Amino acid sequence: MCYDRFKQGKLPDGIDPEAFNKVLIKILRKTVGVNHRNWHEKLPEALWAYRITYRTPTQATPYSLVYGTEAVLPIEVELPFLRVAMASEIPLTKQMQMRLQELDGMDERRLAAQQNLELYQARMIKAYEKLSRARAIRKGELVLVLRRPITGRHHGPKFAPNWEGPYIIDQVYDGGAYLLANQEGKPYLPHKWEIPEKVLRPKLSWQPL
């Protein structure tokens, strides 16, 4: 909805544009009106909220990774918060020295965030592989086929299923390719084209953990 306006820009390394887009849309849904027409007016607020929010993968806020320190919110100045009150009592020269130290430590902070991100991704992959169950599709089994053309987008009615079938595995080839037929024995396609495994799903293969 909104990130399309910024596709020509470049996000920092390690940030998935699609994941960033989902987070930004989730924030906007909580702030825009019912008709969603004023999303462009709320976009700066959504970006600010994203930048100052602690991110679990990096264990840091995007703001701190750019500027080397956490952002000071207006409410922290008005109340004031403890860190604001303590900063106001520090001499200016001391504040400048502390700021230079923060800038000198930015590379170390970013390296730690990158390492945390890699560890987080490794944990997610391990958890996914632990739950996933590999299954070989054999001749004679029933499978569902992803609707074609395979373009990465859903076509047809809004609530139409993404899978069609069931079809029967007629032949199994090396490299994860299959020849399909309908339940009457007729080929799935007019020509004997091989179907890749990535567009197949065993029918009724779900099992409770």
C-alpha positions as CSV (number, residue, x, y, z in Angstrom):
1,M,0.0,0.0,0.0
2,C,2.7,2.5,1.0
3,Y,6.1,1.0,0.4
4,D,5.5,1.1,-3.4
5,R,6.1,4.8,-3.2
6,F,9.6,4.2,-1.8
7,K,10.7,1.3,-4.0
8,Q,13.2,3.5,-5.8
9,G,14.9,4.1,-2.5
10,K,17.3,1.7,-0.8
11,L,16.8,0.1,2.6
12,P,19.7,-0.6,4.9
13,D,21.4,-4.0,4.5
14,G,19.7,-6.9,6.3
15,I,16.2,-5.4,6.0
16,D,13.8,-7.3,3.9
17,P,11.6,-4.8,1.9
18,E,8.6,-7.1,2.1
19,A,8.9,-7.6,5.8
20,F,9.4,-3.9,6.4
21,N,6.3,-3.2,4.3
22,K,4.2,-5.6,6.4
23,V,5.3,-3.9,9.6
24,L,4.6,-0.5,8.3
25,I,1.2,-1.4,7.1
26,K,0.4,-3.0,10.4
27,I,1.3,0.3,12.2
28,L,-0.8,2.3,9.7
29,R,-3.8,0.2,10.2
30,K,-3.9,1.2,13.8
31,T,-3.7,4.9,13.1
32,V,-5.5,5.7,9.8
33,G,-9.2,6.3,9.6
34,V,-12.0,3.9,8.5
35,N,-11.7,4.8,4.8
36,H,-7.8,4.6,4.9
37,R,-7.6,7.7,2.7
38,N,-5.3,9.6,5.1
39,W,-2.6,7.0,5.2
40,H,-0.1,9.4,3.6
41,E,-0.7,11.9,6.4
42,K,0.1,9.2,9.1
43,L,3.1,7.8,7.3
44,P,5.7,10.0,9.1
45,E,4.2,9.0,12.4
46,A,4.3,5.3,11.4
47,L,8.0,5.6,10.3
48,W,8.9,7.3,13.5
49,A,7.2,4.6,15.5
50,Y,9.1,1.9,13.6
51,R,12.4,3.6,14.0
52,I,12.2,4.0,17.8
53,T,10.7,0.5,18.5
54,Y,12.9,-2.2,19.9
55,R,13.4,-4.9,17.3
56,T,13.8,-8.4,18.6
57,P,16.0,-9.7,15.8
58,T,18.7,-7.0,16.3
59,Q,18.0,-6.4,20.0
60,A,18.1,-2.6,19.2
61,T,16.1,0.2,17.7
62,P,16.7,1.3,14.1
63,Y,17.2,4.8,15.4
64,S,20.1,3.8,17.7
65,L,21.8,1.9,14.9
66,V,21.9,5.1,12.8
67,Y,22.6,7.7,15.4
68,G,24.4,5.7,18.2
69,T,21.9,6.6,20.9
70,E,18.2,6.3,21.7
71,A,15.8,8.9,20.7
72,V,14.4,11.4,23.3
73,L,10.6,11.5,23.1
74,P,8.8,14.8,23.7
75,I,7.0,13.3,26.7
76,E,10.4,12.5,28.3
77,V,11.2,16.2,28.2
78,E,7.9,17.4,29.5
79,L,7.7,15.1,32.6
80,P,10.9,14.9,32.6
81,F,12.3,11.4,32.7
82,L,15.3,10.4,34.7
83,R,17.8,10.3,31.9
84,V,16.7,13.7,30.7
85,A,17.0,15.2,34.2
86,M,20.4,13.6,34.6
87,A,21.6,14.8,31.2
88,S,20.6,18.4,32.0
89,E,23.0,18.4,35.0
90,I,26.0,17.2,33.0
91,P,28.3,20.0,31.8
92,L,28.3,20.7,28.1
93,T,31.9,19.6,27.6
94,K,31.2,16.3,29.3
95,Q,28.1,15.8,27.1
96,M,30.2,16.4,24.0
97,Q,32.8,13.8,25.2
98,M,30.0,11.3,25.9
99,R,28.5,11.9,22.5
100,L,31.9,11.3,20.8
101,Q,32.2,8.0,22.6
102,E,28.8,7.0,21.4
103,L,29.7,7.8,17.8
104,D,33.0,5.9,18.2
105,G,31.1,2.8,19.4
106,M,28.6,2.8,16.5
107,D,30.5,0.2,14.5
108,E,30.6,-2.1,17.5
109,R,26.9,-1.6,18.1
110,R,26.0,-2.3,14.5
111,L,28.2,-5.4,14.4
112,A,26.5,-6.7,17.5
113,A,23.1,-6.0,15.9
114,Q,24.2,-7.9,12.8
115,Q,25.3,-10.9,14.9
116,N,22.1,-10.9,16.8
117,L,20.2,-10.8,13.5
118,E,22.1,-13.8,12.1
119,L,21.5,-15.8,15.4
120,Y,17.8,-14.9,15.3
121,Q,17.5,-16.1,11.7
122,A,19.4,-19.3,12.5
123,R,17.0,-20.0,15.4
124,M,14.0,-19.3,13.1
125,I,15.3,-21.7,10.5
126,K,16.0,-24.4,13.1
127,A,12.5,-24.0,14.5
128,Y,10.9,-24.2,11.1
129,E,13.0,-27.3,10.1
130,K,12.0,-29.0,13.4
131,L,8.3,-28.6,12.7
132,S,8.5,-29.4,8.9
133,R,8.3,-33.0,7.8
134,A,9.8,-34.1,4.6
135,R,7.7,-36.5,2.7
136,A,8.4,-38.3,-0.6
137,I,5.6,-38.3,-3.1
138,R,5.1,-41.8,-4.6
139,K,3.4,-43.1,-7.7
140,G,-0.4,-43.5,-7.2
141,E,-0.7,-40.9,-4.5
142,L,-3.2,-38.1,-4.6
143,V,-1.9,-34.5,-4.7
144,L,-3.1,-31.0,-5.1
145,V,-1.6,-28.7,-7.7
146,L,-1.0,-24.9,-7.3
147,R,-3.2,-23.1,-9.8
148,R,-1.5,-21.9,-12.9
149,P,-0.2,-19.6,-14.3
150,I,2.3,-19.5,-11.4
151,T,3.0,-15.8,-11.1
152,G,3.2,-15.4,-7.4
153,R,-0.1,-13.6,-7.2
154,H,-3.6,-15.0,-6.6
155,H,-5.9,-14.9,-9.6
156,G,-9.7,-15.4,-9.9
157,P,-12.3,-14.7,-7.2
158,K,-11.0,-13.3,-3.9
159,F,-11.8,-16.5,-1.9
160,A,-11.1,-19.0,-4.6
161,P,-8.7,-21.8,-3.5
162,N,-5.1,-21.6,-4.5
163,W,-4.9,-25.4,-5.1
164,E,-6.8,-27.6,-7.5
165,G,-7.2,-31.3,-7.7
166,P,-6.9,-34.0,-6.5
167,Y,-4.6,-35.6,-9.2
168,I,-2.9,-38.9,-9.3
169,I,0.9,-39.3,-9.5
170,D,1.3,-41.2,-12.8
171,Q,5.1,-41.1,-13.1
172,V,8.0,-40.1,-10.8
173,Y,11.1,-38.6,-12.4
174,D,14.5,-37.8,-11.0
175,G,15.0,-34.2,-9.8
176,G,11.6,-33.9,-8.1
177,A,9.4,-33.8,-11.2
178,Y,6.2,-35.7,-11.7
179,L,3.6,-36.6,-14.4
180,L,0.1,-36.2,-13.3
181,A,-3.3,-37.6,-14.3
182,N,-6.8,-37.0,-13.2
183,Q,-8.9,-39.7,-11.5
184,E,-10.1,-40.9,-14.8
185,G,-6.5,-41.6,-16.0
186,K,-6.3,-38.6,-18.4
187,P,-3.2,-36.5,-18.3
188,Y,-3.3,-33.3,-16.2
189,L,-1.9,-31.3,-19.1
190,P,-2.5,-31.9,-22.9
191,H,1.2,-32.7,-23.3
192,K,3.3,-34.9,-21.0
193,W,5.0,-32.0,-19.2
194,E,6.7,-32.7,-16.0
195,I,5.4,-30.9,-12.9
196,P,8.0,-29.7,-10.4
197,E,7.6,-30.8,-6.8
198,K,7.4,-27.2,-5.5
199,V,3.9,-26.8,-6.9
200,L,2.5,-30.0,-5.5
201,R,1.1,-30.8,-2.1
202,P,0.0,-34.2,-0.8
203,K,-3.8,-34.4,-0.3
204,L,-4.9,-34.6,3.3
205,S,-1.2,-34.9,4.5
206,W,-1.7,-32.7,7.6
207,Q,-1.0,-34.4,10.9
208,P,-1.3,-33.0,14.4
209,L,2.0,-32.4,16.2
